[in-house]
Amino acid sequence: MTSRLPSLVRTPNVGKAFAAASVLVSIALTGCNDHAAQTATRAALVRTTIVQPRDRESSRTLTGEVQARFRADLSFRVSGRVVARIVDVGAHVNKGDVLARLDPAEQQADVDAATAAVASAEAQLRVAKATFERQKALISSGFTTRTVYDQAQEGLRTAEGVLEAARAQLGTSRDALGYTVLRAEADGVVTARNLEVGQVVPAAQPVFSLAQDGARDAVFEVYESVFLGQIDSRRVTLALVSDPSVAAAGEVREISPAIDAKSSTIRVKVSIANPPAAMTLGSAVSGTVKAKAQNEITLPWSALMAAGSRPAVWIVDPKTQTASLKPVTVGAYEAGQVLIKAGLEAGERVVVDGGKLLSVGQSVTEEGGQS
């Protein structure tokens, strides 16, 4: 049997062509390797800065509201229908001023009934007293018995007790009549109202809120994270939001021990020393407190990279001029800059621009030379 070889083996020109193609491919690959080697050895142009820790003072500013230190909810001590409302929210009142009145018909009727009961008790007491005096004179002469005398004496004491109870009831009725008029218990400003003329209000239901004159507080709703920092002192600088030129000094007076479940904030009350007249009740104020100076390293945002899941920065070795990635601990993020809490030492050179295309061990050229 005659074997049939492929035409490629039997054609000498094809072998020469294949050898020539191999040489061309080898030359091309050699050229690519040379280009890759040149790219790997090419130094990256970056901008760097030298780490210089500085003492940094910070402050925190929050917005709060001016409130009276002493507030009271006023209510009628008896129930009834409102027949008059004298003041409204925002009115300044003095102690004893009338705020509202109830219909006094029921209480006046009680006073009239108590007055009649006193008159009846007084009459009964006069009769009992006359009876006792007569029995006292008879028993001394022997014309009555001890039993009748004792009964007269007991009747006198009972009449005296009845009169005393009637007088007490009259006093209670008069007090109830006086409770139909609601008066201010102190000088202050009415901050809330919860009644209208014709409304029937039960006893002890708050109908007015009174912010008393005198001491003022600036009240702030503060997030818990604010307390994680170290505050320099309890002093607070206060200023009106609408007019920052109106300022006053304050001092932290009270910090709520519990976190509000709805807002997740803590209420802080700051006493205002000599509040200006413009700081009226309900005014919005800003409170600024200084934090203790801390030794921190500040870098621009562009310097921050990542090493896995941790933040890191590129460090340039001044001897070899190569880059290495170093993990750091971030203390805080601010506008345009980041505060490094740990991971860097003074004098280290950090890449602040051009680090996105760097690789570990890559040579770098610093813009403008080393600073």
Secondary structure, 3 states (H helix, E strand, C coil): CCCCCCHHHHCHHHHHHHHHHHHHHHHHHHHHHHHHHHHHHCCEEEEEEECCCEEECCEEEEEEEEEECCEEEEECCCCEEEEEECCCCCCEECCCCEEEEECCHHHHHHHHHHHHHHHHHHHHHHHHHHHHHHHHHHHHHCCCCHHHHHHHHHHHHHHHHHHHHHHHHHHHHHHHHHCCEEECCCCEEEEEECCCCCCEECCCCEEEEEEECCCEEEEEEEEHHHHHCCECCCEEEEEECCCCCCEEEEEEEEECCCCCCCCCEEEEEEEECCCCCCCCCCCEEEEEEEECCEEEEEEEHHHCEEECCEEEEEEECCCCCEEEEEECEEEEEECCEEEEEECCCCCCEEEEECHHHCCCCCEEEECCCCC
